[in-house]
Amino acid sequence: MSETSTFVGLDAHKKTIQVALLAPGRTVPLEWEINHEPAAVRKLARRLLKEGEGRVQACYEAGPCGYALQRQLKEAGVDCQVIAPSLIPIKPGEHIKTDRRDARKLAELHRAGLLTEVHPPTPEEEAVRDLCRAREDAKEDLVRCRHRLGKMLLRRGLIWPSGRNPWTQAHREWLRSLSFERESERAAFNDYVLAVDQVEERVRTLESQLESVAQAEPYREPVAWLRCFRGIDTVTAMTIVAELHDFRRFTSPRGLMSYLGLVPKEHSSGESRRRGGITKAGNCHVRRVLIEASWHYRHPHAIGRALRKRREGQPAKVIAIADKAAQRLYRRFYRLGARGKPGCRIVVAVARELAGFIWSVLYPRAAGMA
């Protein structure tokens, strides 16, 4: 392929793109820089097709620029891949990094076949993924706003009784009953309360929009299947489906576990074998929601009213897998706890196995749609 293809490395930034074009049989690339603008990208595509020999294959690292550049080049007829930055080979002896060197390195490694492509979502899939992440960001903002209000009250000796859950109806009535002598304190308190109310409304609005998306195709069926699992409801299911978006690329449960960073690190050589914590590579959003869901499996398997309602009308095979997961993961939780393992490690091990059960539900569906 390298003899009939031209390989292009792109070091893309917000304002500029450094280009390195490596023609067949050449060892020194042709290099130049362009502005990162739609018109300049279209002009770049025409130049690549004109000066390149055979098939033109471009690539750039995944980053804050997203997939817009890749889509623009594909529309102009240039094959472009987005590369996983963490999997790019690195020479330990290299201590100089510039845009020109990065673009040249991408072109050379692309020709050698040493780069790993990121599976890009469609614009529709990316839009739903952004909606899930917007809800996640709003939840983080809500935690911060509540903490600010709580710390202000703590500085004045106003403490909600320990042992009682905060942000319940009783807690809000207690907040409304508070009074302050100084106008400045009242203004600050009201502003903190207003911030909490506003962010809570943001969260409710985003969750309502996620509920609407979950009822539409192509999300209705996979979300309904995932909701058969204990600890997984609409928001968690939508996060899993939107972030992973194409299960056909995970040909085994281990592949999904590795992509989510739930497998342990290992450094083995000869008779020496060392294993550490999980890699935390790949998609952190799905890893987080799986770990949150895994805490539900510390209790014995029981089908409550809400779970029974979520399972109404769903395939018996999916329900059987979900029941098998609930029983197995509870035993896993119990046995690891009996061995003295800390809860944070147990829940990661349970999340790893839960990812395998999710794969067994969604992969056959994705493979059947291929």
Beta strands, then each sheet from edge to edge (+ up, - down):
strand 1: 5-12
strand 2: 16-22
strand 3: 30-35
strand 4: 55-61
strand 5: 79-83
strand 6: 264-269
strand 7: 272-278
sheet 1: 3+ 2- 1+ 4+ 5+
sheet 2: 6+ 7-
end
